[in-house]
Amino acid sequence: MPLTGRSSGRHRLRWTITVFVALVWTLGAVGTAAAHAVLVGTDPGYGAVLTPGQSRVSVTFDEAVTVAESGLTVLDRDGERVATGEIRYTDNDHTVSSALPADLADGTYLLSWVILSADGHTVGGSSVFGVGVPPDTTLTAPPPDPLVAALDTMVRLLAALGYLGIVFGVGVPLVVLVCGPAAPELVRQLGVAGAATVAVTSVAVFAITPGRLGGAAGWADPSVWGSALTSTTGASASVRAVGAILLGIGLVPITKVIAAQPPRGASVRALLPAAMGALTVLIASAASGHAVSGPNRVVAVASTTGHIAAMAVWGGGVGAALLLWRGADRLAALRRFGALAITAVAVLAVTGTVQALRAVEPLAALWTTSWGRLLLVKLASVLLALVFAALIRRHLTSGELRPIALRVETATLGIVLVISAVLAGITPARDAYDPPTHSTVALGPVRAALDIDGAGAGEQQLTVRILDTTGTPLDVLDLTGRLTRDDDSLPIGLEFRRVTPRDLAPDYFLAKARVPVSGEWRLRLTVTIDRGTAYAATVPYRVW
């Protein structure tokens, strides 16, 4: 039985929504988002003995963070929580600290934290220190809360749905107003539905933020809700929800504006509340991700706002072509949309380049990190969508249009939306880049072969083998080391332990270090050959 015009439109709408939902659902297979806020240091430092009279513990990051009262804890060796004081922020919210009890018994203690960084990532970690005695550095932190990991994944699902809402709530109405008329009531329904999607997903992001900060107990703690509201994630979600509500209400008069084609000044002014709501949604969406961390934040937020707006325009045009425009009006509207689409693609290219330059360093991070590889997939998807857009434009000149090309372009743009949501939820390439490093340094008549498992900021394992001039491993008496930055700041002492290989070859040495920040570092090695002979040398290396 042939479909009527109305039933055909409903069929296309169901088909499009099904494709987008299926693509969004693939986010469920993505792993836990890695952290973006980088640990600069703890006080006391890892493995240190608490200074007599020291009454506070603190954790410092390279950007502003948010932490709940339960997010900064001190545990004794038995896993019992030590009573600590109220959380205090200093250093422009880069450092969080808490008071320690004055009568803390001698022993080993574990300082652990779960914080929310400015770009919406949860960051967990731990550090061991001692009171009165050197700590047992084999003590490990409890496993991460699986609830927090599940909520992080849910945030990415909600982000993808939010992008879809922006396409329908902002992109579709804007494209119809600029490029050509369509069924006014259907435009209003799609726009309001898109705005409602943005509002609901934003409220949901805010509602789960206390769980990300404090686990299941966070939802029952009013102070955690306060922390959620003041966090960048919670504040941007709240503002985005308000903007989406304003957008939805402001779209109510759009039917009269479309019916008055070409739009008159008075009718256009009736949509000013919708325009204000749309701008609020775009800026708040840009301010809830990687743009608010790292250098040049104002430029980054502006660039990301333009990127999301261009994505909404392109996706809105494709959505209008599938669901709204009909007959001769469809061809005329698509011809007008061609010029608008070229502008949107140009904005996407420029703003995407700006974001990539901030996030990809060095260039090798583009193909060696998950973020970089996803960016390449997104680029390939955009190029594929452009190919089909060119085919559509070619067919328009001959007065015909193949629906299959529109559907493939829609599916491809859906993939782009999903990848964009994933990219917003995982660590940028510049922070995930963790290449192994190998170097050889002369120590008098011997050489030290140095291997670092990953030269990214954070935990590093250093392996040193002492060799003679022919490359044969040697037995030596001892090896010590020390890490400093180029300006001799942040000194880190290394405790090398001797390792005997299974084949009983000469021993080699292992050390673990927590390197807090990226930049140029120097490793000072001292090898003791025998009781009367020792040599020292310095090895420079880059920490990413």
N, C-alpha and C positions, 0 to 999 in steps of 0.2 A: 504494500500500500504506500503510495507516494506521500512524502512528508509535506505538510503545509508550511507556509513561511514561518509561523510562530513556533510550531513543533520542531521545525528544522533548526531554528535559533536555539531552542532549549537543548536539542541534541548536541549542537556544537558547544554550547556552554558546558554541558556535562562532560563532554569529551575533553575539553581544555582543562577543566578543573581536575579531572581524573589524572591527566598527564602530569600536571603540576604536583598534585598530592603524591603521586608515585615517586616523582623525582625527589620531593622533600623528604619522603620516608627513607630514602637511601642514606640520609644523614645518620640514621640510627646505627649504621655499621661503622661509623667513624669513632676512633678511640678517644680517650680522655684528652682534653685540651692541655697543652703544655703551658708553662708559666711564661709571662713576659717580664714582670718585675724581677730584677736581678738582685740577689743578695750582695750587699757590699760588705757586711761584717756583723759579728755579734759581740756583745760585751757581757760576760767574759768571752774571750775567743775560744775556738774549738781546742779542747785539750788543756786549757789553762786552769790554773788553780785560783780560786776566787781571792781577790785582794782583801786583806783584813780591813774591815770597816765598810766594804762595798755593800750597798743596800739595795741595788737595783740590777735587773737584767734588761738588755735591750737588743733589738734587731733592727738593722738599717738596710734600706733598699735604695735603688737608684731612681725611684720615682715615688710619688705619694701613694699610700696604701690605706686600706681600711681593715680593721681587725675588731672582732667581737671580744667581750671579756673572756670568753672561753677559748679564744683563738690563740692566746699566748699563755702557755702553761709551763710549769716546771714540775718534773716528776722525779721521785727518788729512784733508787736502784730497784725497788720492788714494784715500781709502776704506780705508786701512790702519789696523788697530786699534792704539791706543797701549796699552802695558802699564800697567795700573792695579792698585791694591792690592785687598785684601779688602773686601767690602761691609760697611759699618758702619751700624747703625740708631741714630737718636737721636730726641728729641722724641716719645717714646711710639710709635715706629715710623712716625711721619708723614714723617720725613726719612731718605733713604738717601744715602750718600756713599761715595766711593772716592778713594784717594790717586792723585796724579799723579806721574810721574817728575820728578826735579829738573832734568834737562837737556832739557826740552821745547823744541824748536826754535821760532823765530818763525814765525807763520803763522796760518791759519784752522783751527779744529777744530769738530767736530760732537759734541755730547753727546747721546746718545740712550738711551731707556729703554723697557722693556716690563715692567710690574709687574702683580701680581694684587691687586685691591682687596679690601676686607673683604667686600663683597657678591658676590664671585665674578666680577667683570668684569675682563678684561684691558685694560690702559691703555697705549698707546704714544705716544711723542712725541719731539721733539728740540729742541735749542737750539744756536745758533751762538755761539762766542766766539773771541776772538783772543788770541794771545800775542805781545807786542812790537809788534804792528801792529793797526789796526782790522780786524775780520773781513769776509770777503765774505759778506754776508747772502743772496746768491742761492744759496748752497750748500744743497742739499736732502738729506733723509734717504733711505736706501735704502727701497724699497717694503716694506710689511708682509709678514711671513711668512705665506703662504697656509695653511700647516699650522695656525697658531694660530687663524686664522679658522674653519677646518673643525672644529677641536676645540671652539671656542666654540659652534658650531651643534650639535655632538654633545652638549654638556652640556645644552642645552635639550631635545633628544630624550630624554635619560636622565631629565631632571626630569619630563617628562610621563609616562613609563613608571613612574617612582617614585610619582607621585600615584595612578596607577591601582593600583599595588601597595598603597598605603595604603588605598584604598577596599575592596579585597578582603581585605587582611590585618587591618585594624582595623575598618572599617565593617561589613562583612558579619557577622563573629562577634558584634560588640556588638549589632547590631540583632536578630539571631536570639535572643540571650540575653534581651533586654528585651521583644521584641514577640511572640515565639511560636516554637514548635518547627519544625524542618525536618530533612531527612535528615542525621543527625549526621556520617556519613562524608563527605558532599559538602561540608558546612560546613568540616570540618577540611581537606579537600583545597584548597578555595578559599582559606581563610585561610593555610595554609602556602605555597601558590603565591604569594599576595600578598606574604607576608613574604620569600619567596625573591626575588621581583622587586625589592623594596626593597633587599635585601642586595646583589644582583648589580649593580644600577644604582649603588649607593653606592660599591662597590668600583671600578666602571668610572670614576666621576667622579674618585676619588682617583688611579687609575692613569694617567689622561690629564693630570692636573695638571702633572707635570714637563714635558710637551710644551708646555703653555700658557705655562709660565714660561721655558723655555729652548729651544723648538723641538725638532727631532729629536734634537739632541745632549743635551737635558735628561734623556732616559731613561737615558743611559749615565753620567751624572754623579751620584755618591752625594750630593753636597752639594745638588743640585737636589731630590732626593727628600727630603732633610731639610727644605728650605724648603717643599716641598709639604705635608709632614706638619704643620709648624707654622703654615701659613696657615689662615685661617678656613675656606676652602673644603675643604681637605684634612682638617682636624680634624673639622669637622662631618660630612663624608662617612664618616670612620672611625667616629665615634660612632654615626652612623645605621646603619651596617652591623652593628655589635655589637648595637644595639637590635633590628634586624630578625632577627638570628639568635636572640636571646633570645625574641622574639615567636613565631617559628616553632616553636621547641622548646616554648615554653609553651602553644601551642595543641594539642599532642598529646592532653591529657586532655579536650578540649572535647566529645568524643563522649559521655563519661560524664555531663558536666554537662547537656548537652541532653537526654539520655535520662532524667535525673532531674527533669524538669519537674514542678512548679516547682523550681528549683535549691535545693539545701540549702546550709547554711553551709559544710560541709566541702568540697563539690564546687566551690563558688565560690572558696574559698581556694586550690584547686588551680590556678586561673588567675591567681594573683598574679604569677608570672613573666611571663606573657603581657601583663598589664596594665603591668608595669614596662617591658617591651620596647616596647609601643605608645606609652607616654608618652615614652620616649627617642627613638623615631622621630619623633614629632610635634615635639618641642622642637628636635631636631637639624635637621629640615627647615626649621623657622622660622628657625633661626640660620644658614642658609646663603644667605640672600638679602638683600633690601633692608632687612629689619628691623634688621640689625646695623650699619647706617650711618645717619647723620643723628641728629637729636635724640631723646631719650626712648627709648633702645634697649631698656630692660627692658620698658617698656609695649608697645613695638612687637613684641618677640619673643613676649610673652604674648598679644597680640592675634592675631598671625599663627598661633600654635599653636592658639588657639581657632578661627580661620578654617579651618585645614586639618582639624581634628577635626570641625567641623560639616559640611564638605564630604564627609568620609569617611562620616559618619552618613547624610546624605541619599543619597549615591551607593550606600552599602551597602544601604539600604532598597529602593531601586529594583532593585539587583542581586538581592536576596533575592526580591523579588516576581517577577522574571523567571525565576530559575533554581532557587529552592528551595521556596517555598510552593506548595501544591497544594490544590485543592478547597475545602472549607469552612474548613480551617485558613488558607487564603490570605486569604479575606475577613476573618476574625477578626484575623489578624496585621496586615493592612493598616489595619484600623480602629485598632488599638493604635499602629501606626507613625504614624498621622496626627498624634497629639499630639506624638510625638518629632520628627517632621519640622517642625512649627511651631516648636518650640524651636530646631532646627538652623537654620532660615531666619532666626529672630530673631538668633541668634549671628552668622550670616553678614552680616546687615545692619549690626549694630553694629560688628563687627570690620572689615568692608569699609569702613565710613565712616572709622574710625580710620586705616586704611592710606591711603585716598584723601586725607585731610587732610594726611598727612605727605608724600604724593607729588605732589599737584597744587597748584601755586602759581605764578602767580595762577590764577584760574578759567579764563582764556582758554587756559591750557595743556591744558585738558581736551579741546578740539577742534582745537588747533593742533599737537599732538605725537602721535607714533605711540603712545606709552604711553597718553595720554589717550583717543585714539580706540579703542584696544583695550579699555580699561576700559569705555567706553560699549557696545561690542559684548558684552563679558562681562555687563554689567548687563542688556542686552536679552535675552541667552540665559537668564539666571536668571529674568527675568520670564516668558519663554516657558515655561520648565520649570514655573514656578509655575502658569501657566494650565492646563497639562496635569495637574498635581498636583490642582488644584481640580476638574477634570473627573473624575478618578479618584475623588476623595472623594465627588463627587456620585453617581457610579454605584454606589459601595459602599453608599450608603444604600438603594438599590433592590435590593441583593443580586446585582448583576451587575458584570462588569468587562470592558472592552474591551482586549484585549492591545495593540492598535495605540497606545493612549494611553501605555501603559507603555514601549513601544519608542521612541516619539517623545521622551518624557521622558528616557529613557536616552541617546539620541543627543544631546539638548540638553545634558545634564550632561557628556557626553563632550567637547562643544565647550568647555564651561566649563573642564574640566580642561586642555585644550590651551591655551586662552587664558591660564589661570593660569600655565602653564609658560613661555609666551612673555613674559608680563609680568615674571616673575622674571628673565628673561634680557636685558632691554633697559633702557635708561636711564629712570628715573622722569621724569614730566612736569616736575617742578620743575627738573631738571638739563638736560633737553632743550629747554626753552623758550628760544627764541632769536629774539625779534621784531625786525624792523627798526625803527629809530628815526629820526624827522625832527624837527628844530627849527631855529629862526631866531633869531639873536642880533644885537643892534645893536653895531656897532663904530664909534663916532663917527658920521660922516655915511653910512657904508655898513653893509650887513648881510651876515652870513655864514650861508648855508644849509647846515646840517650833516645829512648822511645817514650812518647806520651800518647796514651790511648785516645785522648780527645782534647784539643787545645782550646775548647770553649770555656767561658767563665763558669765556675762551679767546681764540682768534684773532678779531680784529675789523678790518674795513676801514672807514676814515673818509673820506668825500668832502666837501670844502668848496668851495662856490662863493661868490665875492664878488659882491654885487649892489648896485646903487644904490637909491635910494628908490622907483624905479618898477619894480624887479624885473629890470632889465637887467644882464646879466653885465658885470663890470668887469675890466680888466687891472690887477694890482697887482704891486709889486716882490717881495714875499716873504710867506710865512706860516709861523709856527712854533706849536708846541703842546706842552702838557704835561698829563698825567693824574695826578690824586692822589685818594685817598679823602677823605671828609669831614673826617677827622682829620689830613689832610696826610701820611698814611703811604703807603708803596709808590709813590713817584713814578715815573712812566714818561715819558721823553722821546719825543716824536714827531718823526719825520723826514718832513715833507711833500715829495712830489715833484710838480713841475709837469707837468700833462698838457695837451696841445694837442688839442682835438677835431678830428675829420676835416673838419668844415665850417669850420675855422679861426676858430671863435668864440673869445672870450676864454678864456684858460687857466683850469683849475680845479686843485685840489690833492688828492692822495691820500696816505694814510698807513696803515700796518698796525701794529697793536699787539696784544700778548698781555696781556689783562687777567686776572690770576690768580684773583681771587675775586669773588663776587657782592656786591651792596650798593650804597650810594649813592656815586657818583664825581663828580668835577668836571673838566671840560675847560677849560683856560686857553688861549685863542687870542690870538695877537698878529699883526696884519696891518700890513705896511709898505706904505703907499700910494706914497711916493716917498722920496728920501733924507732928507727932513726931517720926514716925517709918519708916525706909527704910532699904532695904537689897540689896546687890549686889552680882553677881556671874559671872563667865566667862564660856562660852560654846565653846569648840573647834569644828570645823567642816571642812570637806574637800570640796573645790570648784574644780570642774572638768573642 
